[in-house]
Amino acid sequence: MDEVKYPVLTEKTIRLLEKNQYTFDVNKKSTKTQIKKWTENFFNVKVKAINSHVPPKKKKKIGLIIGHSIRYKRMIITLQSGYSIPLFSNK
């Protein structure tokens, strides 16, 4: 599925892992129900809630050209107790 890009690992998202909440960057056109279905089918877990937000734009300057960073949506997925998502492979 092209809609889920990658997991987000920052200080805040690592603290959220203790509350069984996982953060992913997804395609901006994705909806909560699409991400919920995909997460439940792909990871075989039960989703309790999903929160989403679009972070603000950041300016990028290359020479004389000023542009903006690529826009995306960030989803915070809360799982029911007893479930977890492996973020790192064991290789």
N, CA and C atoms as a LAMMPS dump frame, in Angstrom:
ITEM: TIMESTEP
0
ITEM: NUMBER OF ATOMS
273
ITEM: BOX BOUNDS ff ff ff
-5.0000000000000000e+02 5.0000000000000000e+02
-5.0000000000000000e+02 5.0000000000000000e+02
-5.0000000000000000e+02 5.0000000000000000e+02
ITEM: ATOMS id mol type element x y z
1 1 1 N 0.848 -1.182 0
2 1 2 C 0 0 0
3 1 3 C 0.888 1.238 0
4 2 1 N 0.627 2.137 -0.896
5 2 2 C 1.433 3.34 -1.035
6 2 3 C 1.02 4.437 -0.064
7 3 1 N -0.062 4.248 0.659
8 3 2 C -0.564 5.324 1.498
9 3 3 C 0.236 5.492 2.789
10 4 1 N 0.719 4.421 3.362
11 4 2 C 1.53 4.511 4.577
12 4 3 C 2.986 4.609 4.155
13 5 1 N 3.637 5.71 4.504
14 5 2 C 5.007 5.936 4.044
15 5 3 C 6.018 5.293 4.984
16 6 1 N 6.027 5.69 6.251
17 6 2 C 7.005 5.141 7.198
18 6 3 C 6.602 5.498 8.619
19 7 1 N 7.129 4.744 9.615
20 7 2 C 6.88 5.1 11.022
21 7 3 C 7.73 6.305 11.413
22 8 1 N 7.228 7.088 12.332
23 8 2 C 7.938 8.276 12.811
24 8 3 C 8.561 7.94 14.157
25 9 1 N 9.855 8.157 14.289
26 9 2 C 10.552 7.886 15.54
27 9 3 C 11.225 9.164 16.029
28 10 1 N 10.559 9.861 16.937
29 10 2 C 11.095 11.05 17.584
30 10 3 C 11 10.822 19.09
31 11 1 N 11.45 11.796 19.872
32 11 2 C 11.36 11.653 21.326
33 11 3 C 9.91 11.509 21.775
34 12 1 N 9.027 12.307 21.198
35 12 2 C 7.621 12.243 21.588
36 12 3 C 6.986 10.916 21.19
37 13 1 N 7.257 10.441 19.979
38 13 2 C 6.631 9.197 19.546
39 13 3 C 7.157 7.998 20.324
40 14 1 N 8.397 8.069 20.779
41 14 2 C 8.932 6.982 21.611
42 14 3 C 8.231 6.97 22.97
43 15 1 N 7.912 8.157 23.508
44 15 2 C 7.133 8.212 24.753
45 15 3 C 5.718 7.678 24.539
46 16 1 N 5.16 7.908 23.354
47 16 2 C 3.813 7.42 23.063
48 16 3 C 3.762 5.9 22.949
49 17 1 N 4.893 5.258 22.635
50 17 2 C 4.93 3.802 22.544
51 17 3 C 4.581 3.146 23.88
52 18 1 N 4.884 3.833 24.994
53 18 2 C 4.537 3.302 26.309
54 18 3 C 3.027 3.253 26.508
55 19 1 N 2.292 4.128 25.813
56 19 2 C 0.826 4.165 25.903
57 19 3 C 0.176 3.328 24.798
58 20 1 N 0.991 2.528 24.105
59 20 2 C 0.523 1.669 23.013
60 20 3 C -0.005 2.503 21.839
61 21 1 N 0.687 3.636 21.546
62 21 2 C 0.333 4.498 20.433
63 21 3 C 1.497 4.527 19.442
64 22 1 N 1.194 4.345 18.168
65 22 2 C 2.202 4.3 17.11
66 22 3 C 1.928 5.426 16.119
67 23 1 N 2.994 6.046 15.613
68 23 2 C 2.861 7.192 14.73
69 23 3 C 3.426 6.852 13.357
70 24 1 N 2.642 7.167 12.312
71 24 2 C 3.04 6.928 10.932
72 24 3 C 2.775 8.168 10.093
73 25 1 N 3.645 8.421 9.117
74 25 2 C 3.387 9.431 8.097
75 25 3 C 2.68 8.727 6.954
76 26 1 N 1.588 9.316 6.493
77 26 2 C 0.786 8.701 5.442
78 26 3 C 0.531 9.71 4.332
79 27 1 N -0.023 9.23 3.24
80 27 2 C -0.403 10.084 2.131
81 27 3 C -1.451 11.089 2.602
82 28 1 N -1.385 12.307 2.1
83 28 2 C -2.275 13.366 2.573
84 28 3 C -3.738 13.074 2.261
85 29 1 N -4.022 12.295 1.229
86 29 2 C -5.401 12.005 0.846
87 29 3 C -5.991 10.803 1.583
88 30 1 N -5.214 10.137 2.421
89 30 2 C -5.696 8.967 3.153
90 30 3 C -6.69 9.382 4.234
91 31 1 N -7.664 8.519 4.478
92 31 2 C -8.638 8.779 5.537
93 31 3 C -8.353 7.869 6.728
94 32 1 N -8.987 8.196 7.846
95 32 2 C -8.786 7.403 9.057
96 32 3 C -9.286 5.974 8.874
97 33 1 N -10.417 5.81 8.204
98 33 2 C -10.964 4.467 8.029
99 33 3 C -10.075 3.617 7.126
100 34 1 N -9.472 4.212 6.084
101 34 2 C -8.562 3.465 5.225
102 34 3 C -7.339 3.004 6.005
103 35 1 N -6.773 3.905 6.808
104 35 2 C -5.581 3.559 7.582
105 35 3 C -5.92 2.518 8.648
106 36 1 N -7.095 2.625 9.259
107 36 2 C -7.505 1.656 10.277
108 36 3 C -7.622 0.258 9.666
109 37 1 N -8.294 0.148 8.531
110 37 2 C -8.448 -1.152 7.872
111 37 3 C -7.096 -1.722 7.47
112 38 1 N -6.231 -0.871 6.905
113 38 2 C -4.919 -1.34 6.476
114 38 3 C -4.095 -1.828 7.66
115 39 1 N -4.096 -1.068 8.768
116 39 2 C -3.318 -1.433 9.949
117 39 3 C -3.808 -2.753 10.542
118 40 1 N -5.123 -2.897 10.648
119 40 2 C -5.674 -4.129 11.221
120 40 3 C -5.371 -5.345 10.348
121 41 1 N -5.424 -5.178 9.037
122 41 2 C -5.151 -6.311 8.142
123 41 3 C -3.661 -6.627 8.032
124 42 1 N -2.827 -5.6 7.927
125 42 2 C -1.397 -5.823 7.699
126 42 3 C -0.683 -6.324 8.953
127 43 1 N -0.955 -5.713 10.116
128 43 2 C -0.265 -6.081 11.351
129 43 3 C -1.049 -7.057 12.213
130 44 1 N -2.301 -7.378 11.835
131 44 2 C -3.147 -8.298 12.592
132 44 3 C -3.335 -7.822 14.037
133 45 1 N -3.78 -6.579 14.187
134 45 2 C -4.017 -5.963 15.495
135 45 3 C -5.412 -5.348 15.507
136 46 1 N -5.868 -4.917 16.678
137 46 2 C -7.142 -4.223 16.827
138 46 3 C -6.864 -2.757 17.158
139 47 1 N -7.4 -1.856 16.364
140 47 2 C -7.191 -0.425 16.555
141 47 3 C -8.291 0.129 17.451
142 48 1 N -7.872 0.871 18.473
143 48 2 C -8.815 1.479 19.4
144 48 3 C -9.23 2.871 18.919
145 49 1 N -8.254 3.688 18.49
146 49 2 C -8.538 5.048 18.03
147 49 3 C -7.444 5.52 17.09
148 50 1 N -7.787 6.512 16.268
149 50 2 C -6.814 7.12 15.37
150 50 3 C -6.97 8.633 15.44
151 51 1 N -5.848 9.321 15.633
152 51 2 C -5.81 10.776 15.573
153 51 3 C -4.932 11.166 14.395
154 52 1 N -5.28 12.264 13.735
155 52 2 C -4.482 12.694 12.595
156 52 3 C -4.288 14.2 12.627
157 53 1 N -3.186 14.643 12.033
158 53 2 C -2.945 16.069 11.855
159 53 3 C -1.958 16.281 10.723
160 54 1 N -1.971 17.495 10.181
161 54 2 C -1.048 17.867 9.118
162 54 3 C -0.079 18.887 9.711
163 55 1 N 1.21 18.522 9.839
164 55 2 C 2.187 19.469 10.39
165 55 3 C 2.307 20.711 9.507
166 56 1 N 2.724 21.86 10.079
167 56 2 C 2.836 23.087 9.288
168 56 3 C 3.953 22.997 8.247
169 57 1 N 3.841 23.851 7.21
170 57 2 C 4.849 23.887 6.145
171 57 3 C 6.183 24.385 6.698
172 58 1 N 7.251 23.93 6.086
173 58 2 C 8.589 24.428 6.402
174 58 3 C 9.193 24.975 5.116
175 59 1 N 9.802 26.159 5.209
176 59 2 C 10.411 26.765 4.037
177 59 3 C 11.743 26.087 3.717
178 60 1 N 11.988 25.914 2.439
179 60 2 C 13.259 25.379 1.959
180 60 3 C 13.802 26.362 0.941
181 61 1 N 15.083 26.66 1.05
182 61 2 C 15.704 27.598 0.124
183 61 3 C 16.878 26.916 -0.567
184 62 1 N 16.839 26.924 -1.887
185 62 2 C 17.923 26.377 -2.693
186 62 3 C 18.361 27.505 -3.631
187 63 1 N 19.468 28.129 -3.316
188 63 2 C 19.924 29.272 -4.102
189 63 3 C 18.961 30.437 -3.934
190 64 1 N 18.434 30.928 -5.026
191 64 2 C 17.479 32.039 -4.969
192 64 3 C 16.03 31.568 -4.931
193 65 1 N 15.824 30.281 -5.068
194 65 2 C 14.473 29.736 -5.115
195 65 3 C 14.024 29.356 -3.711
196 66 1 N 12.832 29.841 -3.335
197 66 2 C 12.252 29.503 -2.034
198 66 3 C 11.04 28.616 -2.285
199 67 1 N 11.002 27.48 -1.627
200 67 2 C 9.887 26.554 -1.776
201 67 3 C 9.45 26.039 -0.418
202 68 1 N 8.63 25.012 -0.429
203 68 2 C 8.133 24.415 0.807
204 68 3 C 8.399 22.918 0.787
205 69 1 N 8.457 22.337 1.977
206 69 2 C 8.672 20.904 2.091
207 69 3 C 7.441 20.149 1.607
208 70 1 N 7.608 18.875 1.346
209 70 2 C 6.516 18.034 0.865
210 70 3 C 5.495 17.864 1.974
211 71 1 N 4.225 18.01 1.631
212 71 2 C 3.163 17.9 2.635
213 71 3 C 2.772 16.434 2.836
214 72 1 N 2.432 16.102 4.052
215 72 2 C 2.002 14.757 4.404
216 72 3 C 1.073 14.852 5.6
217 73 1 N 0.447 13.755 5.937
218 73 2 C -0.444 13.679 7.095
219 73 3 C 0.185 12.718 8.088
220 74 1 N 0.062 13.004 9.355
221 74 2 C 0.618 12.153 10.394
222 74 3 C -0.533 11.527 11.18
223 75 1 N -0.497 10.206 11.312
224 75 2 C -1.528 9.464 12.039
225 75 3 C -0.94 8.877 13.314
226 76 1 N -1.646 9.077 14.417
227 76 2 C -1.284 8.459 15.69
228 76 3 C -2.318 7.37 15.947
229 77 1 N -1.882 6.126 15.93
230 77 2 C -2.773 4.973 16.032
231 77 3 C -2.659 4.385 17.425
232 78 1 N -3.783 4.32 18.14
233 78 2 C -3.836 3.721 19.465
234 78 3 C -4.384 2.309 19.329
235 79 1 N -3.625 1.339 19.833
236 79 2 C -4.041 -0.058 19.771
237 79 3 C -4.695 -0.485 21.077
238 80 1 N -5.53 -1.51 20.99
239 80 2 C -6.123 -2.068 22.194
240 80 3 C -5.042 -2.781 22.985
241 81 1 N -5.262 -2.899 24.292
242 81 2 C -4.252 -3.522 25.147
243 81 3 C -4.036 -4.977 24.73
244 82 1 N -2.782 -5.403 24.809
245 82 2 C -2.425 -6.757 24.413
246 82 3 C -1.891 -6.865 22.997
247 83 1 N -1.994 -5.808 22.208
248 83 2 C -1.504 -5.812 20.832
249 83 3 C -0.289 -4.895 20.714
250 84 1 N 0.566 -5.187 19.742
251 84 2 C 1.721 -4.332 19.486
252 84 3 C 2.13 -4.482 18.026
253 85 1 N 2.901 -3.495 17.541
254 85 2 C 3.399 -3.489 16.174
255 85 3 C 4.924 -3.54 16.228
256 86 1 N 5.559 -4.511 15.569
257 86 2 C 7.02 -4.535 15.538
258 86 3 C 7.534 -3.47 14.574
259 87 1 N 8.273 -2.471 15.097
260 87 2 C 8.781 -1.394 14.254
261 87 3 C 10.135 -1.713 13.658
262 88 1 N 10.903 -2.577 14.305
263 88 2 C 12.244 -2.926 13.835
264 88 3 C 12.288 -4.401 13.519
265 89 1 N 12.995 -4.745 12.446
266 89 2 C 13.156 -6.157 12.125
267 89 3 C 14.229 -6.774 13.014
268 90 1 N 14.191 -8.077 13.2
269 90 2 C 15.136 -8.757 14.078
270 90 3 C 16.408 -9.169 13.355
271 91 1 N 16.601 -8.738 12.111
272 91 2 C 17.788 -9.128 11.345
273 91 3 C 18.999 -8.4 11.797
